[in-house]
């Protein structure tokens, strides 16, 4: 399946979601003063972490069920 364009597109999308979440969370953790609205910062960071976990889980399942054996 790894030569399938839809498989590759989905994998790329999930990896991008994961990387975007990691980059944003790293920014928040290293420079919280760079964030305009501090009132919901912890909730936003939790949401980013959940998004990272969701993307990683989906990547794992994609590989397990549809990756080359």
NORUR-V701565 format. One record per residue. N is the residue number from 1. PSI is psi in degrees with one decimal (NA if undefined). Layout:
N & PSI
N & PSI
//
This chain:
1 & -19.6
2 & -13.9
3 & -1.2
4 & 127.9
5 & -35.9
6 & -41.0
7 & -48.9
8 & -38.7
9 & -43.8
10 & -44.4
11 & -44.7
12 & -41.5
13 & -44.7
14 & -40.3
15 & -39.1
16 & -41.2
17 & -43.2
18 & -48.8
19 & -39.7
20 & -41.4
21 & -43.6
22 & -46.1
23 & -44.5
24 & -43.2
25 & -40.2
26 & -40.2
27 & -47.2
28 & -40.7
29 & -32.7
30 & -27.3
31 & 67.3
32 & -23.0
33 & -15.9
34 & -9.7
35 & 126.1
36 & -47.9
37 & 104.8
38 & -10.7
39 & -31.5
40 & 27.6
41 & -46.1
42 & -41.4
43 & -40.3
44 & -40.9
45 & -38.8
46 & -42.3
47 & -41.5
48 & -43.4
49 & -41.0
50 & -37.9
51 & -38.8
52 & -47.2
53 & -40.9
54 & -44.5
55 & -43.1
56 & -41.3
57 & -43.7
58 & -39.5
59 & -41.5
60 & -45.2
61 & -38.3
62 & -47.0
63 & -43.6
64 & -45.4
65 & -23.0
66 & -3.5
67 & 165.9
68 & 138.2
69 & NA
//
